[in-house]
Amino acid sequence: MAKVKSLCKWKEKDIAKRIDLLTAITEEPKFACKKCARVANTKKALCKAVPLATRLPKIERLRVVA
């Protein structure tokens, strides 16, 4: 089985040729590359993968002062 290169190294031609694979890898992402910010649903698809936060922090509403 041939080794698949990480999304971080994909060129424009790779994206055009493998859009089906790209869609599958990036669907419901769980990891992001801390080098280039690409996302994927598996660590193996990225070169410097870090887990995405599972819960977003509570954001308080901003007050608009007129």
C-alpha atoms as one frame of an Amber mdcrd trajectory, in Angstrom:
protein
   0.000   0.000   0.000   1.408   3.380  -0.999   1.899   6.009   1.657  -0.552
   8.898   1.327   0.977  12.334   1.868  -0.519  14.616   4.492  -3.016  17.302
   3.497  -0.402  19.841   4.518   1.678  18.861   1.490  -1.131  18.722  -1.059
  -0.708  21.035  -4.037  -3.487  22.551  -6.130  -3.278  19.665  -8.624  -3.628
  17.105  -5.800  -6.793  18.823  -4.612  -8.285  18.822  -8.114  -7.446  15.144
  -8.694  -8.572  13.881  -5.262 -11.523  16.095  -4.322 -13.457  12.973  -3.266
 -10.743  11.990  -0.780 -10.389  15.582   0.432 -14.123  15.713   1.151 -13.973
  12.469   3.126 -10.903  13.512   5.145 -12.224  16.953   6.074 -15.795  15.925
   6.898 -16.474  16.496  10.621 -12.890  17.531  11.483 -11.426  16.599  14.867
  -7.840  17.807  14.320  -6.080  20.887  12.950  -2.507  21.325  11.775  -0.707
  23.814  13.998   1.566  24.725  11.079  -0.902  25.478   8.270  -4.364  25.343
   9.953  -5.772  22.650   7.661  -8.334  20.372   9.327  -9.085  16.645   9.147
 -10.993  13.923  10.934  -7.824  11.870  11.572  -4.365  12.761  12.918  -2.621
  10.838  10.146  -3.883  13.273   7.504  -1.936  16.223   8.984   1.765  16.786
   9.681   1.444  18.639  13.035  -2.001  17.616  14.251  -3.559  18.973  17.432
  -7.068  18.124  18.647  -9.785  20.684  18.066 -11.690  21.838  21.133 -14.727
  19.675  21.720 -16.614  22.481  23.462 -16.526  26.112  22.547 -16.127  28.522
  25.461 -19.225  30.460  26.419 -19.158  33.796  24.656 -20.758  36.689  26.443
 -22.833  39.131  24.469 -21.133  42.380  23.704 -22.818  45.583  24.790 -23.148
  48.186  22.107 -22.795  51.714  23.455 -24.545  54.329  21.378
